[in-house]
Amino acid sequence: MPSLPERSKKPHDVAPEDAVLTTARARAAELGCLAISPDCGAALRMLAAAMQAKAVVEVGTGTGVSGLWVLRGMRPDGVLTSIDSESELQSAARLAFREAGVPPSRARLINGRALDVLPRLADGYYDLVLISDAPVTEYPDYLVEALRLLRPGGAVAFGGVLLGGRVAEPGVRDPITLVARELLRTIRDHPALTPAILPVDDGLLVAVRR
């Protein structure tokens, strides 16, 4: 069988990263921060564009890689609210946004613990809630907050839900895996949510609020 063309082997070639994203990714590596892949970034950009997102909440700013992808899919007047407890990472993200020409009014960075910050945000106002970098054990709490924050038709996205395949192994019963399985069951059975797992990174779980 002939080999596939090189472009077919690299889906992220349809959305290559520019110098700003490449630099932000390099800063993440320097600071020991795990950045989302280009494939995952393209998926998030597509979600933001499909819903014409004007207001997005992100848990886990990192060095701005995920934020840049999301901002590029949002409406020109859209605002990203990004929460992180690491001030050094948020400084790197601010630099990345500035290098990308993002107006300060479009990126609201809040330093603090997300579960302390989220309750202060407006009910039913947000188009997308993205959990990009947070402990899996806190995912159920973020789901509760997301259901309150999202408008009808909005979506919540959780990264890394497959835990390297552990959730599919019945014999694996460590606390983190059990929490991830319960989250998947809760979202699957929730009457107000329509979910799907996108095959990017370690599984991107997206659920639309009806």
Phi, psi and chi 1 to 4 in degrees:
 res  aa     phi    psi   chi1   chi2   chi3   chi4
   1 MET       -  131.4  178.9 -179.0  -65.0      -
   2 PRO   -66.3  147.7   24.1  -33.9      -      -
   3 SER   -71.9  152.7   60.6      -      -      -
   4 LEU   -71.9  151.3  -67.2  173.6      -      -
   5 PRO   -57.1  149.9  -20.9   30.8      -      -
   6 GLU   -56.3  -39.3 -172.2   64.4   22.1      -
   7 ARG   -62.1  -34.9  176.9  166.6  -68.6  -85.0
   8 SER   -67.5  -23.7  -62.9      -      -      -
   9 LYS   -82.1  -10.0  -64.6  178.5 -179.0  177.9
  10 LYS  -128.4   83.9  -63.4 -179.3  177.5 -179.7
  11 PRO   -57.5  -30.4  -23.1   33.2      -      -
  12 HIS   -70.9   -7.0   62.0  -93.5      -      -
  13 ASP   -63.0  -21.3  -77.5   -8.4      -      -
  14 VAL   -72.9  -12.5  -58.7      -      -      -
  15 ALA  -142.6   67.4      -      -      -      -
  16 PRO   -65.7  150.1   25.4  -34.4      -      -
  17 GLU   -84.6  139.7  -65.8 -168.0  -36.6      -
  18 ASP   -86.8 -175.1   59.1   13.4      -      -
  19 ALA   -63.7  -34.5      -      -      -      -
  20 VAL   -64.6  -46.7  173.9      -      -      -
  21 LEU   -67.1  -39.2  -86.6  164.9      -      -
  22 THR   -62.4  -41.2  -59.6      -      -      -
  23 THR   -67.3  -41.8  -59.1      -      -      -
  24 ALA   -63.2  -37.4      -      -      -      -
  25 ARG   -66.1  -39.7 -173.4  175.9  -62.4  -76.7
  26 ALA   -64.8  -38.7      -      -      -      -
  27 ARG   -63.8  -38.3  -69.3 -168.2 -171.7  108.8
  28 ALA   -59.9  -43.2      -      -      -      -
  29 ALA   -63.6  -39.9      -      -      -      -
  30 GLU   -64.4  -35.8  -68.2  171.7    2.7      -
  31 LEU   -93.5    4.5  -65.2  172.3      -      -
  32 GLY    72.1   30.8      -      -      -      -
  33 CYS  -109.5  132.0  172.1      -      -      -
  34 LEU   -84.5  116.6 -176.8   62.4      -      -
  35 ALA   -94.6  151.3      -      -      -      -
  36 ILE   -65.5  156.3   63.5  169.3      -      -
  37 SER   -76.5  163.0   71.6      -      -      -
  38 PRO   -58.3  -36.3  -27.2   36.1      -      -
  39 ASP   -61.0  -44.9  -69.6  -16.3      -      -
  40 CYS   -67.1  -40.4 -172.0      -      -      -
  41 GLY   -59.5  -43.0      -      -      -      -
  42 ALA   -64.2  -37.2      -      -      -      -
  43 ALA   -64.9  -41.8      -      -      -      -
  44 LEU   -68.5  -39.3  -67.2  172.9      -      -
  45 ARG   -60.7  -42.1 -178.1 -177.1   64.4  175.4
  46 MET   -62.9  -42.6 -178.6  -97.2  -53.7      -
  47 LEU   -61.3  -46.8  -77.2  172.1      -      -
  48 ALA   -62.4  -38.6      -      -      -      -
  49 ALA   -70.8  -40.2      -      -      -      -
  50 ALA   -62.5  -35.9      -      -      -      -
  51 MET   -96.9    6.8   60.2 -179.1   58.0      -
  52 GLN    48.0   52.1  -60.7 -175.6   42.3      -
  53 ALA   -61.8  132.5      -      -      -      -
  54 LYS  -110.0  -26.0 -175.2  175.9 -179.4  179.2
  55 ALA  -137.4  120.2      -      -      -      -
  56 VAL  -129.5  139.6  175.3      -      -      -
  57 VAL  -112.5  132.2  177.8      -      -      -
  58 GLU  -122.1  129.1  175.0 -173.1   42.6      -
  59 VAL  -100.5  111.5  173.4      -      -      -
  60 GLY   104.9   87.6      -      -      -      -
  61 THR   -71.0  -38.7  -52.9      -      -      -
  62 GLY    58.6 -142.9      -      -      -      -
  63 THR   -99.1   14.4   57.8      -      -      -
  64 GLY    98.6    4.2      -      -      -      -
  65 VAL   -62.7  -53.6  174.4      -      -      -
  66 SER   -64.9  -39.0   54.1      -      -      -
  67 GLY   -61.7  -40.9      -      -      -      -
  68 LEU   -63.6  -43.6  -75.7  170.3      -      -
  69 TRP   -60.7  -44.9  -84.5  107.9      -      -
  70 VAL   -66.0  -44.8  171.0      -      -      -
  71 LEU   -58.8  -34.5  -80.5  162.7      -      -
  72 ARG   -72.2  -15.3  -69.4  174.1 -178.4 -174.6
  73 GLY   -98.2  -17.5      -      -      -      -
  74 MET   -76.0  167.0  -65.1  173.9   67.0      -
  75 ARG   -61.3  153.9  -72.0  169.9   38.7  166.7
  76 PRO   -58.3  -25.5  -24.8   34.8      -      -
  77 ASP   -99.7    9.8   59.0  -15.5      -      -
  78 GLY   -72.6  152.6      -      -      -      -
  79 VAL  -122.7  128.5  176.6      -      -      -
  80 LEU   -97.2  124.1  170.5   71.1      -      -
  81 THR  -103.9  116.5  -62.1      -      -      -
  82 SER  -121.4  131.2 -171.3      -      -      -
  83 ILE  -116.5  131.6  -52.6  164.9      -      -
  84 ASP  -155.0  145.8 -155.8  -58.2      -      -
  85 SER   -88.9   -7.3   59.8      -      -      -
  86 GLU   -99.5  107.5  -62.0  -68.7  -25.6      -
  87 SER   -66.9  -31.8   57.0      -      -      -
  88 GLU   -64.8  -40.0 -175.2  177.3   18.1      -
  89 LEU   -66.2  -42.1  -66.1  178.5      -      -
  90 GLN   -66.9  -30.9  -73.4 -161.3  -38.0      -
  91 SER   -64.0  -40.5  -66.4      -      -      -
  92 ALA   -65.9  -37.7      -      -      -      -
  93 ALA   -66.4  -41.5      -      -      -      -
  94 ARG   -58.9  -41.0  -76.7 -168.0 -179.5   89.2
  95 LEU   -63.2  -43.9  177.3   57.7      -      -
  96 ALA   -62.4  -42.9      -      -      -      -
  97 PHE   -64.0  -40.3  -64.8  155.5      -      -
  98 ARG   -64.4  -42.8 -171.8  161.2   60.4 -113.1
  99 GLU   -63.6  -29.7  -69.7  170.7  -17.8      -
 100 ALA   -84.7   -3.6      -      -      -      -
 101 GLY    77.9   21.7      -      -      -      -
 102 VAL   -77.2  122.6  175.8      -      -      -
 103 PRO   -61.2  141.6  -21.2   32.9      -      -
 104 PRO   -54.1  -29.3  -25.7   34.2      -      -
 105 SER   -69.8  -14.0   59.8      -      -      -
 106 ARG   -96.3   -7.5  -68.0 -160.7   61.1 -154.0
 107 ALA  -132.4  104.4      -      -      -      -
 108 ARG  -100.1  106.9  179.0  173.4   63.5  152.1
 109 LEU   -99.9  125.5  -56.4 -172.1      -      -
 110 ILE  -116.7  124.3  -58.5  176.4      -      -
 111 ASN   -91.3  121.8 -177.2 -106.2      -      -
 112 GLY   160.3  176.6      -      -      -      -
 113 ARG   -77.5  126.4 -179.0  171.6  174.8  -93.5
 114 ALA   -57.3  -40.2      -      -      -      -
 115 LEU   -70.2  -12.4  -70.7  175.4      -      -
 116 ASP   -90.4  -29.7  -65.9  -28.9      -      -
 117 VAL   -84.7  -43.4  174.6      -      -      -
 118 LEU   -55.0  -41.0  -68.6  173.6      -      -
 119 PRO   -61.1  -15.9  -25.7   36.6      -      -
 120 ARG   -89.9   -5.6  -56.5 -158.0  -61.7  -94.7
 121 LEU   -87.2  159.2  -57.9 -177.8      -      -
 122 ALA   -72.4  139.0      -      -      -      -
 123 ASP   -66.5  141.4  -66.1    3.2      -      -
 124 GLY    58.4   27.6      -      -      -      -
 125 TYR  -106.6  -23.0  178.4   74.8      -      -
 126 TYR   -99.9  146.2  -65.7   89.3      -      -
 127 ASP   -86.5  -33.3  -56.6  -64.5      -      -
 128 LEU  -146.4  133.0  176.5   64.0      -      -
 129 VAL  -117.1  118.2  175.7      -      -      -
 130 LEU  -112.3  121.0  169.0   62.0      -      -
 131 ILE  -103.3   92.0  -43.1  -59.7      -      -
 132 SER   -99.2  -23.9   59.6      -      -      -
 133 ASP  -154.0   92.3 -177.0   17.5      -      -
 134 ALA  -156.2  156.6      -      -      -      -
 135 PRO   -61.6  133.2  -20.9   32.4      -      -
 136 VAL   -59.0  -32.7  173.8      -      -      -
 137 THR   -62.6  -18.9   51.9      -      -      -
 138 GLU   -95.9   -4.4  -65.1 -179.7   -8.7      -
 139 TYR   -54.4  -43.0  -84.6   14.5      -      -
 140 PRO   -59.1  -36.1  -26.2   36.9      -      -
 141 ASP   -68.2  -37.1  -62.9  -41.8      -      -
 142 TYR   -67.9  -33.4  -68.6  125.0      -      -
 143 LEU   -63.0  -43.7  176.8   59.6      -      -
 144 VAL   -57.9  -46.4  171.6      -      -      -
 145 GLU   -65.7  -40.8  -69.1  -62.6  -33.8      -
 146 ALA   -61.9  -41.2      -      -      -      -
 147 LEU   -61.4  -32.1  -72.9  168.7      -      -
 148 ARG   -77.2  -38.2  179.6 -176.9   60.1   79.5
 149 LEU   -78.0  -30.9  -66.8  168.2      -      -
 150 LEU   -77.2  142.2  -72.1  171.3      -      -
 151 ARG   -79.0  159.4   62.7  162.9  176.2   81.6
 152 PRO   -57.4  131.3  -26.4   35.9      -      -
 153 GLY    93.0   -9.5      -      -      -      -
 154 GLY   -79.5  171.6      -      -      -      -
 155 ALA  -136.9  150.0      -      -      -      -
 156 VAL  -112.7  141.3   58.2      -      -      -
 157 ALA  -130.0  128.5      -      -      -      -
 158 PHE  -115.1  128.8  -68.7   91.1      -      -
 159 GLY   -91.7  152.3      -      -      -      -
 160 GLY    68.8   31.1      -      -      -      -
 161 VAL   -76.6  -14.0  -65.6      -      -      -
 162 LEU   -89.1  -11.4  -62.0 -179.3      -      -
 163 LEU    50.5   46.3  -57.6  179.9      -      -
 164 GLY    66.1   23.3      -      -      -      -
 165 GLY    93.5   -2.4      -      -      -      -
 166 ARG   -66.1  -32.8  -61.6 -154.7  -48.3  -91.1
 167 VAL   -65.2  -22.1  -67.2      -      -      -
 168 ALA   -90.4   -2.1      -      -      -      -
 169 GLU  -100.8  106.2  -63.9  -67.5  -23.0      -
 170 PRO   -56.7  -29.8  -22.6   33.0      -      -
 171 GLY   -77.7  -11.5      -      -      -      -
 172 VAL   -88.0  116.8  179.8      -      -      -
 173 ARG  -136.0   34.3  -60.3 -172.3   59.8   79.6
 174 ASP   -71.6  160.1   62.7  -84.6      -      -
 175 PRO   -56.5  -40.3  -27.2   35.1      -      -
 176 ILE   -66.5  -42.9  -67.7  176.2      -      -
 177 THR   -64.3  -40.0  -57.1      -      -      -
 178 LEU   -63.4  -39.4  -68.4  175.5      -      -
 179 VAL   -64.8  -43.5  169.0      -      -      -
 180 ALA   -62.2  -42.2      -      -      -      -
 181 ARG   -63.3  -42.4  -74.6 -165.4 -169.8  115.2
 182 GLU   -65.6  -37.6 -176.9   58.7   29.7      -
 183 LEU   -60.9  -45.6  175.0   76.1      -      -
 184 LEU   -61.0  -42.2  -68.3  171.7      -      -
 185 ARG   -64.8  -43.3  -78.4 -168.0  -67.1  -94.4
 186 THR   -61.3  -46.1  -61.3      -      -      -
 187 ILE   -68.6  -39.8  -69.3  178.2      -      -
 188 ARG   -59.2  -40.1  178.3 -164.7   65.4 -166.4
 189 ASP   -94.8   -2.4  -61.8  -25.3      -      -
 190 HIS   -72.6  127.6 -160.2  -69.0      -      -
 191 PRO   -67.5  -18.4   23.8  -33.5      -      -
 192 ALA   -99.9    4.7      -      -      -      -
 193 LEU  -124.2  142.1  -65.0  173.8      -      -
 194 THR  -119.6  106.2  -59.0      -      -      -
 195 PRO  -104.6  163.5   35.5  -32.9      -      -
 196 ALA  -158.1  150.5      -      -      -      -
 197 ILE  -105.9  119.2  -64.2  179.5      -      -
 198 LEU   -87.6  136.6  -55.1 -175.4      -      -
 199 PRO   -81.8   60.9   31.3  -35.3      -      -
 200 VAL  -125.1  148.5  -67.8      -      -      -
 201 ASP    49.4 -129.7  -71.7    0.6      -      -
 202 ASP  -102.7   36.6 -163.3   14.6      -      -
 203 GLY    95.2  113.5      -      -      -      -
 204 LEU  -107.0  108.6  179.9   67.1      -      -
 205 LEU   -86.8  120.1  173.8   60.9      -      -
 206 VAL  -119.9  131.2  179.3      -      -      -
 207 ALA  -133.0  126.7      -      -      -      -
 208 VAL   -91.8  134.1  175.1      -      -      -
 209 ARG   -84.5  123.3 -169.0 -176.5 -166.9  -74.3
 210 ARG   -73.0      -  -63.0  174.8 -174.2  169.6
